């Protein structure tokens, strides 16, 4: 006789956020970008005068803040980004014996999350490393984190663009419910400044660097009063090339295009905005309804932090009005877009004021298109 399946509830018991020390303001960013624009326009003045090419346009702090809500960003390296001849972070290769950059990011955030959960690394038997970009293909960076922290069990990498925030929460919860793990650690080391084209006016301001971490455990093991029960998770994906990065190990196989602009972050911004806002809003609303909840039951939405205007519209669709800072907190002004780390930073920075029983929705959306929603209840 097959024994009945036991449903195991899961909870987020700790979170952690880490950022590098360097900060670049919009003003600093525009000073370098505009100096490069003026130099390029001067270099190509004859072609511009002949109508063979358009003059490049300068950027401004006001434009950036109006377009995105971003005022500054944390970055791994400041010198390379503000060097008009380089405009790319300086990240020297490290010997294989040293901790990789993404491993270092992940470990720094993981230690904070473990402390918050009251757990030690030896209690973890599942490590999921999820990020919009992975520094290398193998060995898995998650395994490097496993080794650096001294966790048990198994570890692996996954990447779903910015939805790398929520997809691993479902994966971890499923493993815990199935009995394949007893304590999961999720890390999102987002060193995004390395994949951005800092010479593209429409996107040169978007990204910042940060790392986040979550500890997910079975409800029966929860000891912290700062835990959030996972009431439900829901994921979706549909293929689109509107957000894309073609960087990869095959680039060198086509020498003529290995340094083309599409090997960095590219997006059709207006198309993405038009597609994703209604898609994400309906997805969240349907998920809430599927748990016999109403939108009015939700005290807080921790949304993906890509664009203030986008989040305002998603919030307006759900609430019927532009969300307040309490209803849908934004961290874009300080951190910029940190890909999968963004919604986790919003959760980490804005959850302690919720009362026991309060409901919150953690949602990430991005390249793919991909959307993940996690409905939480404060314990």
N, C-alpha and C positions, 0 to 999 in steps of 0.2 A: 504494500500500500504506500502510495506516495504521500509524504507528510505535507500538511498544508503550508503554503508560503506565508512567512511572517513578514509583515510590512514594517520596515524600520524607518522611523522618521529621522531626518538629518537637520543639522543646524550649522550656521556660521558662528564660530566661537571666538574668532579673533581676526583682526585685520591689521595691516601695516603698510605704511607709505614711506618711500625714500626718494630723495632727489639729489642730484649733484649740487655743488655749492654755487656754480656759475649762473648768473642771471643776465639775460639780454632784454633790454626794454625795446619798445617799438621805435623810440627815437634813435637808439643806437643802431638798430637793424636798418632803418630807413637811411641813415647817414651813409652806411656802407653800400646799400643797394643803389641809392641815387648817384653816388660817386661812380659806381660801375656803369650805370645807365648813361651818364653824361660822357664817360670815356668811350663807350661803345657807339653812341650817336656821333661823336666827333670822328671816330675812326671810320664810320660808314656814311659820312656826310654827303659824299658825292652820289652814292646810291640812293640816299634819302631824297636829295634834291632832284634826282632824275625820276623819282616815283617808282623806283625798282624795289624799295623796301620801306616799311613804315618805321618812323622813329619810335624808340622804346619810351614808355611812359614811366615817370617817377612814381614812387609810393609815398605815403605819409602816415604818421601815427593815427590821424583822424580817420583816414580811409580804412586802416586795419581794424580799429576799434568798432567802427560802424558796420563793417562787413562781417565781423566775427565775435566781437566782445572781448578780444584778447588785448592785454596791455603789456604783458611780459611773458617770458618762458625761462625755465631752468634748462641748461644745456651742459652736455658733457665737456665740450671744449668751446671756449669763447674766441680764442685768438684766430683760429682758422676761419671761423664764420664771419668775422669782421675784417678779414684780410681781403681786400678788393681783388687781389691776384689769385685767391684760392676759393673763398666762399664755400668752404667745406670743412667739417670738423677735423682737427688733427687727432687721429687715433692710431698711435703706433701699434704694430703687431706685437703681441706678447708671446714669449716662449711657451711651448706646450705645457711646461711644468708650472706655469703661473695661471692663476684664475683668469678666465676670459672676462671680457667686459660685461656681457649679459649675465654670466654667472655671478659676478660681483654685485651687480644691480639686484639680482634675485635674492642673493644671500642677505644683503642689507635689509631688504623689505621683509624677508621671511623671519628673520630674528625678531623683528618688531611684532609681527603677527603671532609668533609662537609665545612671546612674552605676554601679549594681550590675552591669549587663550589659556595661559597657565600651563603650557605644554613644553616639553623638551624635545629636541630633534629625534631622540631615540624612540619616541612614541609614534612618530610618523612612519607609515608604511606605504604611502603612495604620494609621489610628487608629480604634479602636472605643471609643465612650463608652457605658457601660451603667450604668444606675442604676434604683432602684425608682421614682423620680420625676424628671422632667425639668423644669428651670426654665422652659423656653419650648419652643415647637414648632419655630420656625425663625428664622434659620438654625441648622442643627444645632450644638449646643454642641461636638461633636467637631471641627467645622470651625474653631470659635473656638480650640480647643486646638491644632489643626494650625497655625493662624496664629501663635499665641502662642509655640509652640515652634520653628516653622520647619521642620516635617516636609514630606516630599514626598507624592506620590500622592494618596490619597483618604481621606475620613473620614466617618463617619456615626454616628448615635445608635441605640441599641436599648434596650428595657426589657422585662424579664421578671420584675418584682418582685425578690425576693431572689436568684433564680437568675440574675440579671444578672452574677453572679460567674463562672459556668461556661459559660453559653451562648456568650459571645463567644470563649472559648478554642477551642471547636469551630469557630466561624465563621472565626477567624484561622488555625487549623491547616488548614482546608479551602482557604483562599485561598493559603496558602503552598505546600501540596501541589500545587495546580493551577497554580502559577506566576504567579498574579495579584498577588502581593506578595512582597517579599523580607525584610521586617522589620516585624512588627506591634507596635503599642503598644495595650494595653487599659487604660482608666482607668475607675474606679468612684467618682465623686464623690458621696458620700451625705450630703447635708445633710438628714437625716431629721427633725430636730426641728421643721421647718416644716410637716410633714404630720401631726403627732400632736395628739390632743386631750388637752391637759394637765389637763383637768377630768374625765377619765374614770378612776375608781379602778382599773379592771382593766387599763388600759394606760398610765397617765400616766408610768410609770417606764421604759418599754420601750426607747426609742430614744436613740441618741447620734450625733454627727456625726463623720465620718472620710472619708478618701479613700485608695484603693489604686490600684496600677498594676502591670502585668506587661509584660515584653517577651517576645515569642514569635518564634522564628527557626527556619529549617531546621537540622536537625542538622549538615549539612555546614559551616555557618558558625559553629558553637559554638566559642568560644575560652575561655570561663570554666569553671573547675573547680567552680563553684557552680551548675551548671545541672541541670535535671531533664528527662529525656526524657519526652515525652508518649506513653505506650504505647497509650492509647485514650481516647476520649470517648464519652459516651452521654447523650442528652437525652430528656426526656418531658414532656408537658403534658396536663392534662385540666381542663376548665372547672369552676370552683367559685367561688361568691360568699362563701365563708366568710372570706376575707381580701380586703378591698376598699377602694378609695379612689375616690370618684366625682368628685373634683375635676377640672375640665377647662374647656375654652374655651366649652362650651355652658351653663355654670352661669348666666351672666347672662341667658340666654334664658328662664329661669323665675325671675323675681324673688322669688316667694314662698318658694323653696327654695334660693336661691343660697348661703345661709350655714348650711344644715342640717348636722347632725353627720356625715352620711355623705359630706360633701365633704372630710373628713379620714380618717385611718386608722381603720378599724373591723375587728373580727374576732370570730368566734365561737370563742373560745379553746379551750374544751373539745372542740368538734367538730374543730377543726384538729389538736389534739394527738392525738385518737383516730384521725383519718384519716392524718395525715402520718407518724407514727412507723413503722407497719408498711409503708407505701408506700415510704418512703425506705430503710428497712432492706432490704427485698426487692430494690429497684432496685439498690442498691449490691452486694448479694450476687450478683445475676444478672450484673452488669457484671464483677465480679471473675472469676466462673466462665467468662464468655465469652472471657476471655483465657487460659484454661487455668491460672488461678491459684487458690490456696486463700486463704481469709480469713487463715489462719495465716501466709501469705507477706507480709502487709501489716504494715509496721512502724509506720505512723502513719495516722490518719484526721484530716483537717482538715475538720471538719464546719461547716455553717452555724451561726452563733452567735446563736440566738434565745432559747434556754431551756436551762438546765443539765439539768433533768429530762428534757427531750426528747432531748438528746444522750446522756445516760446510758442511756436505754432503747434508742435506736438502736444504741449501742455494745454493749449487753448482748445484743441480738438477733444481732449479727454475731459477737461474741467468746465469748458464753456467760457473760460476767461483766461487771460494771460496769467500764467502761474506766478505766485509770489516766491520770494527767496526761500521761504519755509517749505512751500509745496514742491518746488523743483529747484534745489540749490544749484548754483553755477560756480565752478572753480576755474573756468576758462581764463578769467582776467589775470590770474596768478600763474597758472600752469600751462596755458595754451592747450592745444589738442595733444594729448599723450596717448592716442590710440586706445588700446584696450585698458590702459590704466585709468582713464578718465572717470568712468562711472564708479570704479572702485574708490578712487580718491574722493569723489562726491559722497559716497557712502561712509567712508572712514571719517571724513571731516564733519559730517552732518548726520549723526545717528544717536549720539548720547542724550539728546534732549527728548527723544521719543519715550512715551510711557509704555509700561508693560501692556501687551495686547494690541498696540498700534501696528497697522499694516503699512508696509512699504514695498515699492516695486523697483527693482534694479534692472535696467534695460540697456543693452548695447546694440548698436547697429552700424553697419559699414560695408566695406568691400565684400563683394559676393554677387548680389547683395546678401547680407546675412543679418539676422536679428535674433537676439536671445533675451528672454524675459524670466526673471526670478522673483517670485512673490514671497515676501518675508513677514514674519510676525515677531515683534519684540517680546522676549521672555521676561 
